[in-house]
Amino acid sequence: MIISERTLKKWRKESLAFNDNLTPDEINAQLPSGQIATYIKLKDANIRIIKMTQELLDQHLLNK
């Protein structure tokens, strides 16, 4: 199954929007302690999505 270039760009855009670069002190100040672990997991997942989509978009370019 091939993921379309349009879908990859959409996923990348959504992940980049989440990537807000908060420092650990800002995270502690803004989030309740129960949500910090969830935030960190989401941030890690978004970083992986950004890397994966970039690699797949590069493959799309190579095929063109």
N, C-alpha and C positions, 0 to 999 in steps of 0.2 A: 504494500500500500504506500503510495506516495502522498505526502502532505503538500498541499498547494502552497505556492509562494505567498499568496494572499493570506492564508491562514497563519503561516509562520510570522509574517509581518504583524498581524493582529496580536498574536500571543506575545511577541517581543515588545510591542508597544504597551500592552497591559502590564507586563513585568517591569518595564522601565518606569512606568508611572508609579509603581509601588516602591521602587528603589529610592527611598528618601534620604539615605545617608545620615540617619540620626546617630549621635554618639551614645555610648552606653549610659552616660549620666542623663542624657535627655530621655532615653527610653525609660529609665527608672523613675524619672520625674513625671512622665506623661501616662504611663500604663500601670494599672494595678499589678501586684506581684503575680497573680494567677495568669495574667495574659502575656507576660514577658516571654515565657518559653514558647508559646504559640507564635508570637511575633517573630522570634528568632528562627523558628522552623519555616515560617512563611518567607522570610527574607532569604534563607538558604535555598529554598525551593525556587524562588524567583531568580536568584543568581544562576542556578543550574539551567533554568529555562532560557535565560539570556544567552548562555554559552551554547546550549543545544541548538537554539534557533539560529544563532549566527553560523554555526557549523553547517546546518542544513541549508541555509540561504546561500552559503558559499558553494555548496554542491549544486544548487540550482543554477548559479552563475556559471559554473564549470560545464554544465550540460548545455548551456545556451550557445 
